[in-house]
Structures are given as C-alpha cells and as structure tokens.
Amino acid sequence: QVQLVESGGGLVQPGGSLRLSCAASGSIASISTMGWYRQPPGKQRELVATITRGGSTHYADSVKGRFTISRDSAKNTVYLQMNSLKPEDTAVYYCNANVRRYYSDTYNFYWGQGTQVTVSS
C-alpha cells in the first residue's frame, strides 16, 4: 500500500507565496519521477512540474520562473515553492509519484488527495 499526502495549501493574495509538500509512505522500494498537477475550477487536471530522482525538472510554461519543484528522496517527499501567485493559479493541487513497491518489478503512478490553493484579493 502506498499513500501520498499533500499539505501547505491555503488562501493567499495575488503576488504572495506558498510552499506545498507531499510525503509518500507505505510499501515503497523506489520512486522515480515525482510531480505536481493541478485542476482549476471547471477544467481538467494539468501538469505543473515534475522532477526525477536525479533532480532534472520540467515545468509548464504557465509557471516557469515562478514555481520551483524540489525533492528529498531520502524522505520520499516532493515540494512545490510557488511565488508571485496569480488568481489563475487557483486550483486543487495534486502530487504524483511513480513508485515501485517491494517485491514488484514494475512502477505505477500514485496520487495524493489534493490540497486547495486559492489566490484572491
């Protein structure tokens, strides 16, 4: 069993900052890529950023220069530092991890439950 739990969401004013965290736990042998996705109201879920075990990152164009993804692989935790927040960033943010469980030779994606980020004045 694998669980991912996000934290750090909340209400901020435009231009403000938030730092999201997501900790994976359970029967985890290895995690390759971790990432953040978001789902704005009335829209489909979209990629925000990903990071590999080695630290290579990828960002959606809409967040480049404002968001930074990082991870602590020893703690199976991924972070998303969000600066210069805009109302358009309002969404439920979900973390994702590609996980290999003990005694398995395959990787599978797991999702957190989501955390609400609201950017409003």
Buried (B, 14 or more C-beta within 10 A) or exposed (E): EBEBBBEBBEEBEEEEEBBBBBBBEEEBEBBEBBBBBBBBEEEEBEBBBBBBEEEEBBBBEBBEEBBBBBBEBEEBBBBBBBBEBEEEBBBBBBBBBBBBBEEEEEBEEBBBEBBEBBBEE
